[in-house]
Amino acid sequence: MNAAAIVVTVVGSLLTLVGVSFTARATTRAAQATARANTAAAQAAAEPNQRAADLAAFQVIRSDMQEEIEELRTETRSMRSLVRSFAGYVLDLTTQMRQHGIEPPAPPARVDEYNRTGV
């Protein structure tokens, strides 16, 4: 083999190594870009599912709260009715005591306020 052939072979081999190196780097970068794109696509696809899951959870919480609010309203109505009935009963007893010449003790301030305002 002559010197020119050896130089061409060595230069060709070096150029091949450089090409392989560039190809490997480009392939690695392309794989990284593909991975980033796949991650972004997965996040974009998951977002509507996450929103649907959040909405379902919110609806369950809201339903539970609505039930609890309705129970509290019912309890409040019952307590108001009881207080009004009890106030009428106490008024009747107070009237009977006065008819028999007995002066009942003064009601507590809160009871007096309820008798005046109804609240």
Backbone hydrogen bonds in HBPLUS format (Angstrom, degrees):
<---DONOR---> <-ACCEPTOR-->    atom                        ^
c    i                          cat <-CA-CA->   ^        H-A-AA   ^      H-
h    n   atom  resd res      DA  || num        DHA   H-A  angle D-A-AA Bond
n    s   type  num  typ     dist DA aas  dist angle  dist       angle   num
A0006-ILE N   A0002-ASN O   3.22 MM   4  6.54 152.8  2.30 146.7 154.4     1
A0007-VAL N   A0003-ALA O   2.96 MM   4  6.18 161.7  2.00 150.8 155.4     2
A0008-VAL N   A0004-ALA O   2.95 MM   4  6.12 162.5  1.98 147.9 152.9     3
A0009-THR N   A0005-ALA O   2.90 MM   4  6.02 156.4  1.96 142.9 149.7     4
A0010-VAL N   A0006-ILE O   2.85 MM   4  6.07 163.3  1.88 153.0 157.3     5
A0011-VAL N   A0007-VAL O   2.83 MM   4  5.95 169.0  1.84 153.9 157.5     6
A0012-GLY N   A0008-VAL O   2.78 MM   4  5.82 157.7  1.83 144.7 151.9     7
A0013-SER N   A0009-THR O   2.87 MM   4  6.03 152.6  1.94 143.9 151.5     8
A0014-LEU N   A0010-VAL O   2.86 MM   4  6.13 159.0  1.91 150.9 156.8     9
A0015-LEU N   A0011-VAL O   2.85 MM   4  6.06 163.2  1.88 152.0 156.8    10
A0016-THR N   A0012-GLY O   2.89 MM   4  6.05 147.9  1.99 140.6 149.9    11
A0017-LEU N   A0013-SER O   2.93 MM   4  6.22 156.6  1.98 149.1 154.6    12
A0018-VAL N   A0014-LEU O   2.90 MM   4  6.21 160.7  1.94 153.2 158.5    13
A0019-GLY N   A0015-LEU O   2.87 MM   4  6.05 157.4  1.92 144.8 151.5    14
A0020-VAL N   A0016-THR O   2.83 MM   4  6.07 157.7  1.88 150.4 156.7    15
A0021-SER N   A0017-LEU O   2.86 MM   4  6.07 156.2  1.92 146.7 153.6    16
A0022-PHE N   A0018-VAL O   2.92 MM   4  6.20 163.0  1.94 152.8 156.4    17
A0023-THR N   A0019-GLY O   2.84 MM   4  6.01 156.4  1.89 147.4 154.9    18
A0024-ALA N   A0020-VAL O   2.82 MM   4  6.01 156.5  1.87 149.4 155.5    19
A0025-ARG N   A0021-SER O   3.00 MM   4  6.24 162.2  2.03 150.5 155.1    20
A0026-ALA N   A0022-PHE O   2.88 MM   4  6.04 160.0  1.92 147.3 153.4    21
A0027-THR N   A0023-THR O   2.83 MM   4  6.00 153.4  1.90 145.9 153.6    22
A0028-THR N   A0024-ALA O   2.93 MM   4  6.13 157.8  1.97 148.1 153.9    23
A0029-ARG N   A0025-ARG O   2.95 MM   4  6.19 164.4  1.98 151.1 155.1    24
A0030-ALA N   A0026-ALA O   2.87 MM   4  6.02 153.4  1.94 144.3 152.3    25
A0031-ALA N   A0027-THR O   2.89 MM   4  6.10 152.3  1.97 145.6 153.1    26
A0032-GLN N   A0028-THR O   2.93 MM   4  6.23 154.4  2.00 148.6 155.8    27
A0033-ALA N   A0029-ARG O   2.89 MM   4  6.11 159.6  1.93 148.6 154.2    28
A0034-THR N   A0030-ALA O   2.88 MM   4  6.06 154.5  1.95 144.9 152.2    29
A0035-ALA N   A0031-ALA O   2.89 MM   4  6.10 154.8  1.95 145.1 152.0    30
A0036-ARG N   A0032-GLN O   2.94 MM   4  6.23 159.1  1.98 150.0 155.2    31
A0037-ALA N   A0033-ALA O   2.93 MM   4  6.15 157.4  1.98 146.5 153.0    32
A0038-ASN N   A0034-THR O   2.82 MM   4  6.05 156.1  1.87 150.3 157.0    33
A0039-THR N   A0035-ALA O   2.92 MM   4  6.13 157.2  1.97 148.4 154.5    34
A0040-ALA N   A0036-ARG O   2.95 MM   4  6.19 162.5  1.98 149.3 153.9    35
A0041-ALA N   A0037-ALA O   2.90 MM   4  6.08 156.1  1.96 146.1 153.1    36
A0042-ALA N   A0038-ASN O   2.88 MM   4  6.07 154.7  1.94 146.7 153.6    37
A0043-GLN N   A0039-THR O   2.95 MM   4  6.20 157.1  2.00 150.1 156.2    38
A0044-ALA N   A0040-ALA O   2.93 MM   4  6.12 158.4  1.97 146.6 152.9    39
A0045-ALA N   A0041-ALA O   2.90 MM   4  6.07 151.1  1.98 144.9 152.9    40
A0046-ALA N   A0042-ALA O   2.88 MM   4  6.01 144.5  2.00 141.8 151.8    41
A0047-GLU N   A0043-GLN O   3.03 MM   4  6.12 138.7  2.20 145.0 154.1    42
A0050-GLN N   A0046-ALA O   2.83 MM   4  6.07 154.6  1.89 157.8 166.2    43
A0051-ARG N   A0047-GLU O   2.87 MM   4  6.12 159.3  1.91 154.9 160.7    44
A0052-ALA N   A0048-PRO O   2.92 MM   4  6.12 154.7  1.98 144.5 151.3    45
A0053-ALA N   A0049-ASN O   2.93 MM   4  6.18 154.6  2.00 145.0 152.1    46
A0054-ASP N   A0050-GLN O   2.81 MM   4  6.06 158.1  1.86 150.9 157.2    47
A0055-LEU N   A0051-ARG O   2.86 MM   4  6.05 157.9  1.91 148.1 154.1    48
A0056-ALA N   A0052-ALA O   2.94 MM   4  6.16 159.1  1.98 147.0 152.5    49
A0057-ALA N   A0053-ALA O   2.98 MM   4  6.20 160.4  2.02 148.8 154.0    50
A0058-PHE N   A0054-ASP O   2.88 MM   4  6.08 158.7  1.92 148.6 155.0    51
A0059-GLN N   A0055-LEU O   2.87 MM   4  6.09 157.2  1.92 150.7 156.7    52
A0060-VAL N   A0056-ALA O   3.06 MM   4  6.33 152.4  2.14 146.5 153.2    53
A0061-ILE N   A0057-ALA O   3.00 MM   4  6.27 165.4  2.02 152.7 156.5    54
A0062-ARG N   A0058-PHE O   2.80 MM   4  5.99 162.8  1.83 153.3 158.6    55
A0063-SER N   A0059-GLN O   2.91 MM   4  6.01 156.7  1.96 142.4 148.8    56
A0064-ASP N   A0060-VAL O   2.97 MM   4  6.22 161.8  2.01 151.2 155.8    57
A0065-MET N   A0061-ILE O   2.91 MM   4  6.16 158.2  1.96 150.6 156.9    58
A0066-GLN N   A0062-ARG O   2.83 MM   4  6.04 156.5  1.88 150.7 157.2    59
A0067-GLU N   A0063-SER O   3.00 MM   4  6.25 159.7  2.04 150.1 155.0    60
A0068-GLU N   A0064-ASP O   2.98 MM   4  6.23 159.5  2.02 147.3 153.2    61
A0069-ILE N   A0065-MET O   2.82 MM   4  6.03 158.0  1.87 151.9 158.0    62
A0070-GLU N   A0066-GLN O   2.92 MM   4  6.15 158.6  1.97 148.4 154.1    63
A0071-GLU N   A0067-GLU O   2.94 MM   4  6.22 155.6  2.00 148.5 155.2    64
A0072-LEU N   A0068-GLU O   2.94 MM   4  6.21 156.0  2.00 147.6 154.1    65
A0073-ARG N   A0069-ILE O   2.89 MM   4  6.17 153.2  1.96 149.4 156.9    66
A0074-THR N   A0070-GLU O   2.96 MM   4  6.19 161.5  2.00 149.5 154.1    67
A0075-GLU N   A0071-GLU O   2.92 MM   4  6.15 159.3  1.96 147.9 153.9    68
A0076-THR N   A0072-LEU O   2.84 MM   4  6.01 154.1  1.91 145.7 153.0    69
A0077-ARG N   A0073-ARG O   2.91 MM   4  6.18 161.4  1.94 153.3 157.5    70
A0078-SER N   A0074-THR O   3.00 MM   4  6.23 159.7  2.04 147.9 153.7    71
A0079-MET N   A0075-GLU O   2.88 MM   4  6.14 158.7  1.93 149.2 155.1    72
A0080-ARG N   A0076-THR O   2.90 MM   4  6.12 160.7  1.94 153.0 158.1    73
A0081-SER N   A0077-ARG O   2.97 MM   4  6.18 160.3  2.01 148.7 154.1    74
A0082-LEU N   A0078-SER O   2.91 MM   4  6.17 157.1  1.97 149.0 155.5    75
A0083-VAL N   A0079-MET O   2.87 MM   4  6.10 163.0  1.90 153.4 157.5    76
A0084-ARG N   A0080-ARG O   2.92 MM   4  6.14 162.8  1.95 151.7 156.3    77
A0085-SER N   A0081-SER O   2.91 MM   4  6.11 160.2  1.95 149.1 154.9    78
A0086-PHE N   A0082-LEU O   2.80 MM   4  5.96 162.5  1.83 152.3 157.7    79
A0087-ALA N   A0083-VAL O   2.81 MM   4  5.95 154.6  1.87 146.7 154.2    80
A0088-GLY N   A0084-ARG O   3.00 MM   4  6.24 155.9  2.05 146.0 151.8    81
A0089-TYR N   A0085-SER O   2.93 MM   4  6.20 154.7  2.00 147.4 154.9    82
A0090-VAL N   A0086-PHE O   2.88 MM   4  6.11 163.2  1.90 154.4 158.1    83
A0091-LEU N   A0087-ALA O   2.97 MM   4  6.14 153.0  2.05 143.1 150.9    84
A0092-ASP N   A0088-GLY O   2.97 MM   4  6.26 155.0  2.04 146.5 152.7    85
A0093-LEU N   A0089-TYR O   2.96 MM   4  6.31 160.2  2.00 151.6 156.9    86
A0094-THR N   A0090-VAL O   2.80 MM   4  5.99 157.4  1.85 150.1 156.8    87
A0095-THR N   A0091-LEU O   2.88 MM   4  6.09 156.8  1.93 148.2 154.5    88
A0096-GLN N   A0092-ASP O   2.96 MM   4  6.24 158.2  2.00 149.0 154.7    89
A0097-MET N   A0093-LEU O   2.90 MM   4  6.15 158.4  1.94 149.4 155.4    90
A0098-ARG N   A0094-THR O   3.04 MM   4  6.29 160.7  2.08 149.8 154.3    91
A0099-GLN N   A0095-THR O   2.94 MM   4  6.19 150.7  2.02 146.7 155.3    92
A0100-HIS N   A0096-GLN O   3.11 MM   4  6.37 133.9  2.33 141.8 153.1    93
A0100-HIS N   A0097-MET O   3.14 MM   3  5.23 135.0  2.36  97.4 109.6    94
A0102-ILE N   A0097-MET O   2.81 MM   5  5.00 159.5  1.85 151.2 145.2    95
A0101-GLY N   A0098-ARG O   3.02 MM   3  4.96 160.9  2.06 105.6 108.4    96
A0111-VAL N   A0108-PRO O   3.07 MM   3  5.35 120.5  2.44 103.9 118.1    97
A0112-ASP N   A0108-PRO O   2.98 MM   4  6.30 160.3  2.02 156.7 163.0    98
A0113-GLU N   A0109-ALA O   2.89 MM   4  6.12 154.8  1.95 147.7 154.6    99
A0114-TYR N   A0110-ARG O   2.96 MM   4  6.22 154.7  2.03 142.0 148.8   100
A0115-ASN N   A0111-VAL O   2.88 MM   4  6.17 158.4  1.93 151.0 156.8   101
A0116-ARG N   A0112-ASP O   3.03 MM   4  6.28 142.8  2.17 142.0 151.9   102
A0117-THR N   A0113-GLU O   2.84 MM   4  5.98 162.2  1.87 156.6 161.4   103
A0118-GLY N   A0114-TYR O   2.63 MM   4  4.76 147.8  1.73 132.2 141.9   104
